Amino acid sequence: MTITDATPSGERLHSFTLDSLNERMTVREILRARIWQEVGDHNQKTGAVFRGLVEPTGAERVLNGAKLRTPRTIDWEAQFRRACEAFGSNGFFMLIGERQAESLEEAFDIGVETEVQFVKLTPLVGG
């Protein structure tokens, strides 16, 4: 599946491919897989700029992500908790294929061609 970050006006900001393990996934599972992969990719590189859904605590927003004041390992579980909270409080919404996700427990059929758009409505800060 393709993960895309987009603005409310529809401008695409960032995309990457995420391997799905199941043919049917809940919104929570999709969100967890996204956070786990992007935090894992960042932690392997241990760079100062994090490009992900949730801005790590203590980071400064920059053009293409969030700059950590000092490079560090990011806790994916804290990022995932914050992302779930933000979804529940309308900090962002998700379009899976042509449908908007309504709840974390809603399930969708997922395939190689599936596009999941994350549209941030407010900056997300967390772990």
Secondary structure, 3 states (H helix, E strand, C coil): CEEEEECCCCCEEEEEECCCCCCEEEHHHHHHHHHHHHHHHHHHHCCCEECCCCEECCEEEECCEEEECCCCCCCHHHHHHHHHHHHHCCCEEEEECCEECCCCCCEEECCCCCEEEEEECCCCEEC
